[in-house]
């Protein structure tokens, strides 16, 4: 009779495959980060050259062998005075004023006009609203260069050439991409909020300005930032419409450093860095708004009328209302279980029934 072996079976270890998968993931992560670092270096090199050139004398800009920072007698010779000299050589205070007027007017105009049109497409339905929206999207496919000559002739006929108005007025008639962006955002806001506000006697415009827009902070911030960046560095439109130097914007003012046979690169780069500061500050201060979802005007405590008139804490990340009593919690927007009854923006309250 064959005898059974009493040797315990050797357990099969699953660590090697796990370690192999872990190593593959680590290698993949290293490769991805290496590619990202390499691409980031390529994108940041022009900016670093700009900083380096702004701190050099004109004769040292194209010296060979090149050096990142100017070195004289073995010591760093950073010419910080290039920033003040470059700014004062030309009337950049006037150019800055003109750029601020044009940029702020464009931001306000885009926010107001695009919000009104987007609200109409998102909330005011009609038989031709779909066709009009498709027509709006079709204008996005028209190259901007096609409209340069007709627009110039239009402003010339009304006598607005060599003024700032051609740089401001188009923003007050809407921009298709911004309208599309806001319309899609408005459609994600529940219509129950509109109905609740209308029950309280709010008009259509009051619903827009007191209900929809307060909930659309991320979308409005995106539009404002895009409009700010696009108009702050706009060079083509001022070049077409502006003739007088006292109406130049910063972009046109920078071009004055370029002569027929000579370009003052150190001053040009120094003032260019100064003009970049507002854009960088605006972007870094507003970047959190790009990742925020739809937010309610209510923060902290929200009044719920049905559950014993208790007060509930509003979690902005999960959009959840949690009561002081155990078990009293539900997700905001769960319209099957929660129905909005009243919106009070002034008190930052939402009543549910």
C-alpha positions in Angstrom: 0.0 0.0 0.0 1.3 3.4 -0.9 1.9 5.6 2.0 0.7 9.2 2.1 3.3 11.8 2.6 2.9 13.9 5.7 4.9 16.8 4.2 2.8 20.0 4.4 2.2 21.6 1.0 4.3 24.6 0.2 2.1 27.6 0.0 2.1 29.5 -3.3 3.2 33.0 -2.6 1.6 35.8 -4.5 4.2 38.4 -3.6 6.4 38.1 -6.7 3.6 39.0 -9.2 2.5 41.8 -6.9 6.1 43.1 -6.7 6.4 42.8 -10.4 3.2 44.8 -11.0 4.3 47.4 -8.4 7.7 47.7 -10.2 6.0 48.2 -13.5 3.8 50.9 -12.1 6.8 52.6 -10.5 8.6 52.5 -13.9 5.6 53.8 -15.6 5.3 56.7 -13.1 8.9 57.5 -13.5 8.6 57.6 -17.3 5.5 59.8 -17.1 7.1 62.3 -14.7 10.3 62.4 -16.8 8.3 63.3 -19.9 6.4 65.9 -18.0 9.5 67.4 -16.6 11.1 67.5 -20.1 8.1 69.1 -21.7 7.9 71.6 -18.8 11.6 72.5 -19.4 10.9 73.2 -23.1 8.0 75.4 -22.2 9.8 77.3 -19.5 13.0 77.9 -21.5 11.7 81.0 -23.4 10.6 82.6 -20.1 14.0 81.9 -18.6 15.7 83.5 -21.6 13.4 86.5 -21.2 14.4 86.8 -17.5 18.1 86.4 -18.4 18.0 89.0 -21.2 16.2 91.5 -19.0 19.1 91.5 -16.6 21.8 92.1 -19.2 23.3 95.0 -21.1 22.4 95.2 -24.8 26.0 94.2 -25.8 25.8 91.0 -23.6 22.6 89.6 -25.1 24.2 87.6 -27.9 27.7 87.1 -26.5 29.4 83.8 -27.2 29.8 81.6 -25.3 26.3 82.4 -23.9 25.7 82.8 -20.2 22.5 82.7 -18.4 23.4 85.7 -16.1 25.8 88.5 -17.0 29.2 88.0 -15.4 31.8 90.8 -15.3 35.2 90.1 -13.8 34.0 86.8 -12.5 31.1 88.3 -10.6 27.4 88.6 -11.3 26.3 91.9 -12.8 22.5 91.9 -12.7 21.1 95.1 -14.3 17.9 95.5 -12.3 17.7 99.1 -13.5 16.7 97.8 -16.9 13.1 97.5 -15.6 12.9 101.1 -14.5 14.7 102.4 -17.6 12.6 100.4 -20.0 9.4 101.5 -18.4 10.4 105.2 -18.3 11.9 105.5 -21.8 8.4 105.3 -23.3 5.0 106.5 -21.8 4.1 103.1 -20.5 1.9 104.6 -17.8 -0.4 105.8 -20.6 -0.2 102.5 -22.3 -1.0 100.7 -19.0 -4.1 103.0 -18.5 -5.4 102.2 -22.0 -4.8 98.5 -21.6 -6.7 98.5 -18.2 -9.6 100.4 -19.8 -9.9 98.0 -22.7 -9.4 94.8 -20.6 -11.8 95.7 -17.8 -14.5 96.9 -20.3 -14.1 93.6 -22.3 -14.3 91.4 -19.1 -17.5 93.2 -18.0 -19.0 93.2 -21.4 -18.3 89.5 -22.0 -19.7 88.5 -18.6 -22.9 90.5 -19.0 -23.7 89.9 -22.7 -22.7 86.2 -22.7 -24.6 85.5 -19.5 -27.8 87.0 -20.9 -27.6 85.0 -24.2 -26.5 81.8 -22.4 -29.4 82.1 -20.0 -31.8 82.5 -22.9 -30.5 79.4 -24.6 -30.5 77.4 -21.4 -33.9 78.4 -19.9 -36.1 80.1 -22.5 -37.2 77.5 -24.9 -38.8 78.1 -28.3 -39.2 76.4 -31.6 -36.2 78.1 -33.1 -33.9 78.1 -30.1 -32.2 74.9 -31.1 -31.6 76.2 -34.6 -30.3 79.5 -33.3 -27.9 77.7 -31.0 -26.6 75.6 -33.9 -26.2 78.8 -35.8 -24.2 80.2 -32.9 -21.9 77.1 -32.8 -21.4 77.4 -36.6 -19.8 80.8 -36.1 -17.1 79.2 -34.1 -15.9 77.5 -37.4 -15.5 80.9 -39.1 -11.8 82.0 -38.9 -11.3 85.3 -37.1 -9.2 86.6 -40.0 -12.3 86.5 -42.3 -14.1 89.2 -40.2 -11.1 91.6 -39.9 -11.8 93.6 -43.1 -15.6 93.8 -42.7 -15.3 94.8 -39.1 -12.7 97.5 -40.0 -14.9 98.9 -42.7 -17.9 99.0 -40.3 -16.0 100.9 -37.7 -14.5 103.2 -40.3 -18.0 104.1 -41.6 -19.2 105.1 -38.2 -16.0 107.1 -37.4 -14.6 105.0 -34.6 -11.2 104.2 -36.1 -8.3 105.6 -34.0 -10.3 105.3 -30.8 -10.6 102.6 -28.2 -14.2 101.8 -29.0 -13.4 99.1 -31.7 -11.5 97.2 -29.0 -14.4 97.4 -26.5 -17.7 97.2 -28.4 -17.5 93.7 -29.8 -17.3 92.2 -26.3 -20.7 93.7 -25.5 -22.4 91.7 -28.2 -21.3 88.3 -26.9 -18.6 85.8 -27.8 -19.8 82.4 -29.1 -17.4 80.2 -27.1 -18.2 82.0 -23.8 -21.9 81.7 -24.6 -21.6 78.0 -25.2 -19.5 77.5 -22.0 -22.0 79.4 -19.8 -25.1 77.8 -21.5 -23.7 74.3 -20.7 -23.1 75.3 -17.1 -26.5 76.9 -16.7 -28.2 73.7 -17.9 -26.5 71.7 -15.1 -28.3 73.8 -12.5 -31.7 72.3 -11.4 -34.8 74.0 -12.8 -36.4 73.6 -9.4 -34.5 76.6 -8.2 -36.0 78.7 -10.9 -39.5 77.5 -10.1 -39.0 78.1 -6.4 -37.8 81.7 -7.1 -40.7 82.3 -9.4 -43.1 81.2 -6.7 -41.6 83.9 -4.5 -42.4 86.4 -7.3 -39.0 86.7 -8.9 -38.9 87.8 -12.5 -36.8 86.2 -15.2 -33.9 88.7 -14.8 -34.1 88.3 -11.0 -33.8 84.5 -11.5 -30.7 85.1 -13.6 -28.9 87.6 -11.4 -30.0 86.3 -8.0 -30.2 82.5 -8.5 -28.3 81.3 -11.6 -25.3 83.6 -11.5 -24.5 83.2 -7.8 -24.3 79.4 -8.5 -22.1 79.9 -11.6 -18.9 81.2 -10.0 -16.5 78.7 -11.6 -17.9 79.3 -15.1 -18.0 83.1 -14.7 -14.4 83.1 -13.4 -13.3 81.0 -16.4 -14.9 83.5 -18.8 -13.4 86.4 -16.9 -9.9 85.0 -16.9 -10.0 84.0 -20.6 -11.3 87.5 -21.5 -8.7 89.1 -19.4 -5.8 87.2 -20.8 -7.0 87.5 -24.4 -7.4 91.3 -24.3 -4.5 92.1 -22.1 -2.0 90.7 -24.6 -4.1 91.5 -27.8 -1.8 93.0 -30.4 -3.6 92.6 -33.7 -6.7 94.6 -33.0 -4.9 97.7 -31.6 -2.5 97.5 -34.5 -5.4 97.7 -37.0 -7.5 100.4 -35.3 -5.1 102.6 -33.3 -2.9 105.3 -34.9 -2.2 107.8 -32.2 0.6 106.8 -29.7 -1.4 108.2 -26.8 -4.0 105.5 -27.4 -1.5 102.6 -27.6 -1.9 99.6 -25.4 0.9 97.7 -23.8 1.2 95.3 -26.7 1.7 98.2 -29.2 4.0 100.0 -26.8 6.3 97.0 -26.5 6.6 97.0 -30.3 8.2 100.5 -30.1 11.4 98.9 -28.8 11.8 97.2 -32.3 13.5 99.5 -34.8 14.3 99.1 -38.4 17.9 98.0 -37.8 18.1 97.7 -34.1 16.0 96.2 -31.3 16.6 97.0 -27.6 16.2 93.4 -26.4 17.1 94.0 -22.7 14.5 96.8 -22.3 11.9 94.9 -24.4 12.2 91.7 -22.2 12.2 93.7 -18.9 8.9 95.5 -19.8 7.5 92.3 -21.1 8.0 90.6 -17.7 6.3 93.6 -16.0 3.3 93.2 -18.3 3.1 89.5 -17.5 2.8 90.0 -13.8 -1.0 90.8 -13.8 -1.7 87.8 -15.9 0.2 85.5 -13.6 -1.3 86.9 -10.5 -4.8 86.7 -11.9 -4.3 83.1 -12.9 -2.8 81.8 -9.7 -5.3 83.5 -7.5 -8.2 82.1 -9.6 -7.0 78.6 -10.5 -9.1 77.0 -7.7 -12.3 78.1 -9.4 -11.5 75.9 -12.4 -11.9 72.8 -10.3 -14.9 73.8 -8.3 -18.3 72.3 -9.0 -21.6 74.0 -8.8 -21.8 75.8 -5.4 -24.9 77.0 -3.7 -24.9 80.5 -2.2 -25.7 78.8 1.2 -22.7 78.0 3.3 -22.6 76.5 6.7 -26.2 76.3 7.9 -29.2 75.7 5.7 -32.7 75.8 6.9 -34.9 72.7 6.2 -38.6 73.3 6.8 -39.8 69.7 7.1 -37.5 67.8 9.4 -38.6 69.4 12.7 -37.4 72.8 11.5 -33.9 71.7 12.4 -30.7 73.3 11.1 -28.4 71.2 8.9 -24.8 71.6 8.0 -24.0 71.9 4.3 -20.9 70.1 3.1 -19.7 72.0 0.0 -17.5 69.1 -1.3 -20.1 66.4 -1.2 -23.1 68.7 -1.5 -24.7 66.9 1.5 -26.9 68.3 4.2 -26.3 66.6 7.5 -28.6 67.2 10.5 -27.8 67.5 14.1 -30.0 64.5 14.8 -28.6 61.1 13.9 -29.6 59.8 10.5 -30.9 63.1 9.1 -28.8 63.4 6.0 -29.4 63.4 2.3 -27.7 64.5 -0.9 -28.5 67.9 -2.3 -30.0 67.6 -5.7 -31.7 64.3 -4.9 -35.0 65.7 -6.2 -36.9 62.5 -5.6 -36.5 62.9 -1.8 -35.9 66.6 -1.6 -38.0 69.4 -3.3 -36.9 73.0 -3.2 -39.6 75.2 -1.8 -38.0 78.6 -1.4 -34.7 80.4 -2.2 -33.5 83.3 -0.1 -30.2 84.5 -1.5 -29.9 87.4 0.9 -30.1 85.2 4.0 -28.3 82.4 2.2 -31.1 80.0 3.0 -32.7 77.2 1.0 -36.1 75.9 2.3 -37.1 72.3 1.3 -40.4 70.5 1.6 
